[in-house]
């Protein structure tokens, strides 16, 4: 007597539940895109209350500069940008960094009083406070740089721009090679404007 074969429908065992491959693929395609859309919607351009600054889209390449000083008061909210105060001795800036998840992907640690250099777009908020939308942060005099935005100011957490072999608006982190094979860090595409 020949043994029965079940090659055509392999069974995946997930915990105590068994799913057929077609069912697993259906669940993956049904629930993953809405989850990604929700994550991206949380990062859509908004106007920050009080300052009137558009974030993350308010980056102006014409106002880019570097500010050095000491960091205080790191705030990592569920929604909106990670932020902290940068005191230079003459001025105090509110630094707008990145979404919480991207900040955590960078394994960023920012103790109060840390020496820091921030390169980014400087602006004056409607509340008369100085802001800098961070492009690159370097903690300590010889610390590794944390890149938050590309050369043109586009957020790296949104992934590479359209073109090359990447996906437009994809997710990525410099720690994971830019989220695709596009023009982001570690990608294979060219520079796009």
LUMKE-357969 format. One record per residue (C-alpha): x, y, z; residue number from 1; residue in one letter. Coordinates in pm, 1 decimal, always signed. Example, Ala and Ser with C-alpha at 12.3 -4.5 7.8 and 13.67 -1.06 7.14 Angstrom:
<drenbas>
+----------+----------+----------+-----+------+
!       xx !       yy !       zz ! pos ! code !
+----------+----------+----------+-----+------+
!  +1230.0 !   -450.0 !   +780.0 !   1 !    A !
!  +1367.0 !   -106.0 !   +714.0 !   2 !    S !
+----------+----------+----------+-----+------+
</drenbas>
This chain:
<drenbas>
+----------+----------+----------+-----+------+
!       xx !       yy !       zz ! pos ! code !
+----------+----------+----------+-----+------+
!     +0.0 !     +0.0 !     +0.0 !   1 !    X !
!   +140.3 !   +342.2 !    -98.1 !   2 !    X !
!   +162.0 !   +625.3 !   +154.0 !   3 !    X !
!    -70.8 !   +921.3 !    +85.8 !   4 !    X !
!   +107.7 !  +1239.8 !    -23.7 !   5 !    X !
!     +5.9 !  +1591.9 !    +73.6 !   6 !    X !
!   +258.1 !  +1788.8 !   -131.8 !   7 !    X !
!     +8.7 !  +2017.8 !   -304.5 !   8 !    X !
!   -115.0 !  +2192.3 !    +11.0 !   9 !    X !
!   +163.3 !  +2229.6 !   +261.3 !  10 !    X !
!    +48.9 !  +2310.3 !   +612.6 !  11 !    X !
!   +215.7 !  +2583.7 !   +818.0 !  12 !    X !
!   +210.1 !  +2546.7 !  +1192.4 !  13 !    X !
!   +194.3 !  +2882.2 !  +1371.5 !  14 !    X !
!   +178.4 !  +2832.4 !  +1743.3 !  15 !    X !
!   -104.4 !  +2588.7 !  +1799.5 !  16 !    X !
!   -286.0 !  +2691.5 !  +1482.2 !  17 !    X !
!   -232.9 !  +2531.4 !  +1144.0 !  18 !    X !
!   -282.5 !  +2734.6 !   +828.3 !  19 !    X !
!   -268.5 !  +2622.6 !   +468.5 !  20 !    X !
!    -31.6 !  +2817.4 !   +245.5 !  21 !    X !
!   -315.2 !  +2976.2 !    +43.3 !  22 !    X !
!   -487.2 !  +3087.8 !   +365.7 !  23 !    X !
!   -159.5 !  +3228.5 !   +500.9 !  24 !    X !
!    -97.6 !  +3422.3 !   +177.4 !  25 !    X !
!   -454.0 !  +3555.6 !   +183.7 !  26 !    X !
!   -413.2 !  +3679.1 !   +541.0 !  27 !    X !
!    -77.2 !  +3833.6 !   +460.8 !  28 !    X !
!   -208.3 !  +4024.4 !   +157.2 !  29 !    X !
!   -532.0 !  +4123.0 !   +329.9 !  30 !    X !
!   -384.9 !  +4269.3 !   +647.8 !  31 !    X !
!    -33.3 !  +4388.1 !   +568.2 !  32 !    X !
!   -117.5 !  +4673.2 !   +322.2 !  33 !    X !
!   -374.5 !  +4836.5 !   +557.5 !  34 !    X !
!   -122.9 !  +4816.9 !   +843.3 !  35 !    X !
!   +143.1 !  +4986.4 !   +630.5 !  36 !    X !
!   -104.1 !  +5253.8 !   +517.2 !  37 !    X !
!   -192.9 !  +5325.2 !   +880.5 !  38 !    X !
!   +174.9 !  +5362.8 !   +971.6 !  39 !    X !
!   +232.2 !  +5595.4 !   +676.7 !  40 !    X !
!    -80.9 !  +5798.3 !   +757.8 !  41 !    X !
!    +60.3 !  +5865.3 !  +1103.9 !  42 !    X !
!   +355.4 !  +6030.0 !   +932.5 !  43 !    X !
!   +159.7 !  +6249.5 !   +692.5 !  44 !    X !
!   +241.6 !  +6618.5 !   +675.3 !  45 !    X !
!    +74.9 !  +6810.7 !   +956.3 !  46 !    X !
!    +97.0 !  +7157.8 !  +1104.4 !  47 !    X !
!   +244.5 !  +7141.2 !  +1453.7 !  48 !    X !
!    +25.6 !  +7309.1 !  +1710.6 !  49 !    X !
!   +168.2 !  +7631.1 !  +1851.5 !  50 !    X !
!   +460.4 !  +7668.2 !  +1610.9 !  51 !    X !
!   +269.8 !  +7646.8 !  +1282.0 !  52 !    X !
!   +554.9 !  +7441.8 !  +1134.5 !  53 !    X !
!   +470.0 !  +7187.1 !   +867.1 !  54 !    X !
!   +615.9 !  +6852.7 !   +965.1 !  55 !    X !
!   +780.6 !  +6657.6 !   +818.2 !  56 !    X !
!   +743.5 !  +6859.9 !   +497.2 !  57 !    X !
!   +857.3 !  +7197.9 !   +632.6 !  58 !    X !
!  +1224.8 !  +7136.5 !   +560.8 !  59 !    X !
!  +1365.0 !  +7429.5 !   +359.4 !  60 !    X !
!  +1705.9 !  +7360.7 !   +198.0 !  61 !    X !
!  +1764.4 !  +7737.7 !   +179.5 !  62 !    X !
!  +1780.1 !  +7767.1 !   +560.0 !  63 !    X !
!  +2010.9 !  +7473.3 !   +636.2 !  64 !    X !
!  +2281.5 !  +7528.6 !   +891.8 !  65 !    X !
!  +2458.1 !  +7354.4 !  +1178.4 !  66 !    X !
!  +2396.6 !  +7433.3 !  +1543.5 !  67 !    X !
!  +2614.1 !  +7312.8 !  +1833.9 !  68 !    X !
!  +2525.2 !  +7301.6 !  +2198.4 !  69 !    X !
!  +2377.3 !  +7083.2 !  +2470.4 !  70 !    X !
!  +2059.7 !  +6877.2 !  +2446.8 !  71 !    X !
!  +1788.5 !  +6873.3 !  +2712.1 !  72 !    X !
!  +1434.8 !  +6745.2 !  +2754.7 !  73 !    X !
!  +1407.4 !  +6462.1 !  +2502.4 !  74 !    X !
!  +1040.3 !  +6397.0 !  +2421.1 !  75 !    X !
!   +939.4 !  +6079.6 !  +2234.8 !  76 !    X !
!   +564.1 !  +6111.2 !  +2168.8 !  77 !    X !
!   +343.6 !  +5839.4 !  +2018.6 !  78 !    X !
!   +249.4 !  +6077.7 !  +1735.4 !  79 !    X !
!   +448.5 !  +6359.4 !  +1586.6 !  80 !    X !
!   +822.9 !  +6412.9 !  +1586.0 !  81 !    X !
!  +1073.9 !  +6320.5 !  +1853.7 !  82 !    X !
!  +1195.9 !  +6653.7 !  +1986.2 !  83 !    X !
!  +1438.4 !  +6807.2 !  +2233.1 !  84 !    X !
!  +1583.8 !  +7144.4 !  +2329.9 !  85 !    X !
!  +1926.0 !  +7248.1 !  +2200.5 !  86 !    X !
!  +2090.5 !  +7521.9 !  +2407.7 !  87 !    X !
!  +2380.2 !  +7702.4 !  +2239.1 !  88 !    X !
!  +2458.1 !  +7954.9 !  +2512.5 !  89 !    X !
!  +2297.6 !  +8240.6 !  +2318.8 !  90 !    X !
!  +1988.9 !  +8072.1 !  +2176.3 !  91 !    X !
!  +1763.5 !  +7776.5 !  +2240.5 !  92 !    X !
!  +1624.1 !  +7570.4 !  +1953.5 !  93 !    X !
!  +1356.3 !  +7305.1 !  +1955.8 !  94 !    X !
!  +1494.6 !  +7023.7 !  +1742.3 !  95 !    X !
!  +1235.2 !  +6823.5 !  +1545.3 !  96 !    X !
!  +1390.6 !  +6485.4 !  +1466.8 !  97 !    X !
!  +1182.9 !  +6192.5 !  +1332.9 !  98 !    X !
!   +889.3 !  +5964.3 !  +1416.1 !  99 !    X !
!   +929.1 !  +5753.7 !  +1730.0 ! 100 !    X !
!   +977.4 !  +5423.3 !  +1544.4 ! 101 !    X !
!  +1258.2 !  +5563.1 !  +1326.9 ! 102 !    X !
!  +1433.2 !  +5716.9 !  +1629.2 ! 103 !    X !
!  +1423.7 !  +5377.2 !  +1798.4 ! 104 !    X !
!  +1555.6 !  +5204.4 !  +1483.3 ! 105 !    X !
!  +1859.1 !  +5434.2 !  +1504.1 ! 106 !    X !
!  +1920.2 !  +5321.7 !  +1864.3 ! 107 !    X !
!  +1953.9 !  +5687.4 !  +1957.3 ! 108 !    X !
!  +2041.1 !  +5771.3 !  +2316.0 ! 109 !    X !
!  +2036.5 !  +6136.0 !  +2414.3 ! 110 !    X !
!  +2105.9 !  +6202.1 !  +2782.2 ! 111 !    X !
!  +2036.0 !  +6551.4 !  +2921.8 ! 112 !    X !
!  +2337.6 !  +6778.8 !  +2883.4 ! 113 !    X !
!  +2493.0 !  +6578.6 !  +2597.9 ! 114 !    X !
!  +2711.1 !  +6775.8 !  +2358.0 ! 115 !    X !
!  +2544.1 !  +6769.2 !  +2020.3 ! 116 !    X !
!  +2564.8 !  +6903.6 !  +1666.0 ! 117 !    X !
!  +2251.1 !  +6929.6 !  +1458.2 ! 118 !    X !
!  +2242.1 !  +7005.7 !  +1087.4 ! 119 !    X !
!  +1902.1 !  +7101.2 !   +957.9 ! 120 !    X !
!  +1654.9 !  +7360.4 !   +838.6 ! 121 !    X !
!  +1625.5 !  +7653.8 !  +1081.0 ! 122 !    X !
!  +1298.7 !  +7840.8 !  +1117.7 ! 123 !    X !
!  +1112.0 !  +8076.3 !  +1347.5 ! 124 !    X !
!   +778.3 !  +7937.7 !  +1464.8 ! 125 !    X !
!   +455.9 !  +8135.6 !  +1499.3 ! 126 !    X !
!   +516.2 !  +8109.9 !  +1873.8 ! 127 !    X !
!   +840.5 !  +8315.5 !  +1828.0 ! 128 !    X !
!  +1059.6 !  +8017.0 !  +1920.0 ! 129 !    X !
!  +1351.3 !  +7892.0 !  +1711.6 ! 130 !    X !
!  +1319.8 !  +7547.6 !  +1552.6 ! 131 !    X !
!  +1549.8 !  +7325.6 !  +1353.7 ! 132 !    X !
!  +1413.1 !  +7038.0 !  +1148.2 ! 133 !    X !
!  +1700.3 !  +6792.6 !  +1182.4 ! 134 !    X !
!  +1873.9 !  +6641.7 !   +882.6 ! 135 !    X !
!  +2172.5 !  +6495.0 !  +1069.6 ! 136 !    X !
!  +2247.5 !  +6467.4 !  +1441.3 ! 137 !    X !
!  +2587.7 !  +6393.8 !  +1589.7 ! 138 !    X !
!  +2599.0 !  +6324.1 !  +1963.1 ! 139 !    X !
!  +2934.5 !  +6395.1 !  +2129.0 ! 140 !    X !
!  +3244.9 !  +6533.2 !  +1963.5 ! 141 !    X !
!  +3327.1 !  +6210.4 !  +1779.8 ! 142 !    X !
!  +2986.9 !  +6037.5 !  +1785.0 ! 143 !    X !
!  +2847.3 !  +5859.9 !  +1483.6 ! 144 !    X !
!  +2614.1 !  +6069.8 !  +1269.8 ! 145 !    X !
!  +2244.8 !  +5984.5 !  +1270.4 ! 146 !    X !
!  +2102.6 !  +6072.3 !   +929.6 ! 147 !    X !
!  +1733.8 !  +6157.0 !   +938.8 ! 148 !    X !
!  +1696.4 !  +6319.0 !   +596.1 ! 149 !    X !
!  +1863.9 !  +6295.0 !   +260.0 ! 150 !    X !
!  +2067.8 !  +6570.1 !    +95.6 ! 151 !    X !
!  +1753.9 !  +6731.4 !    -43.8 ! 152 !    X !
!  +1580.2 !  +6719.6 !   +296.2 ! 153 !    X !
!  +1348.2 !  +6428.9 !   +216.3 ! 154 !    X !
!  +1278.2 !  +6209.9 !   +523.9 ! 155 !    X !
!  +1475.0 !  +5883.9 !   +517.1 ! 156 !    X !
!  +1198.0 !  +5707.8 !   +710.5 ! 157 !    X !
!   +976.8 !  +5738.7 !   +403.3 ! 158 !    X !
!  +1222.7 !  +5535.1 !   +201.7 ! 159 !    X !
!  +1369.1 !  +5616.1 !   -137.0 ! 160 !    X !
!  +1194.1 !  +5841.7 !   -382.7 ! 161 !    X !
!  +1033.0 !  +5696.2 !   -693.7 ! 162 !    X !
!  +1278.0 !  +5576.4 !   -953.2 ! 163 !    X !
!  +1548.5 !  +5320.0 !   -971.7 ! 164 !    X !
!  +1423.3 !  +4986.0 !   -849.9 ! 165 !    X !
!  +1277.9 !  +5111.3 !   -520.3 ! 166 !    X !
!   +920.4 !  +5180.8 !   -429.6 ! 167 !    X !
!   +786.5 !  +5533.4 !   -392.6 ! 168 !    X !
!   +726.0 !  +5628.9 !    -33.4 ! 169 !    X !
!   +849.4 !  +5293.5 !    +95.6 ! 170 !    X !
!   +959.2 !  +5237.9 !   +451.5 ! 171 !    X !
!  +1320.9 !  +5217.1 !   +546.4 ! 172 !    X !
!  +1597.1 !  +5304.4 !   +781.7 ! 173 !    X !
!  +1964.8 !  +5368.0 !   +721.8 ! 174 !    X !
!  +2018.3 !  +5069.8 !   +950.2 ! 175 !    X !
!  +1828.7 !  +4848.6 !   +702.2 ! 176 !    X !
!  +1964.2 !  +4983.5 !   +374.3 ! 177 !    X !
!  +1690.6 !  +5233.6 !   +289.9 ! 178 !    X !
!  +1398.6 !  +4992.3 !   +269.5 ! 179 !    X !
!  +1458.3 !  +4885.9 !    -87.1 ! 180 !    X !
!  +1699.2 !  +4897.0 !   -374.9 ! 181 !    X !
!  +1625.8 !  +5257.7 !   -469.8 ! 182 !    X !
!  +1825.6 !  +5572.4 !   -418.1 ! 183 !    X !
!  +1840.2 !  +5559.1 !    -35.5 ! 184 !    X !
!  +2143.5 !  +5465.7 !   +170.6 ! 185 !    X !
!  +2266.4 !  +5124.6 !    +63.8 ! 186 !    X !
!  +2047.2 !  +5128.7 !   -246.0 ! 187 !    X !
!  +2134.7 !  +5064.6 !   -608.2 ! 188 !    X !
!  +1943.2 !  +5350.5 !   -773.3 ! 189 !    X !
!  +2079.4 !  +5685.9 !   -875.6 ! 190 !    X !
!  +2017.9 !  +6023.0 !   -719.6 ! 191 !    X !
!  +1674.5 !  +6158.2 !   -806.9 ! 192 !    X !
!  +1539.7 !  +6511.3 !   -769.4 ! 193 !    X !
+----------+----------+----------+-----+------+
</drenbas>
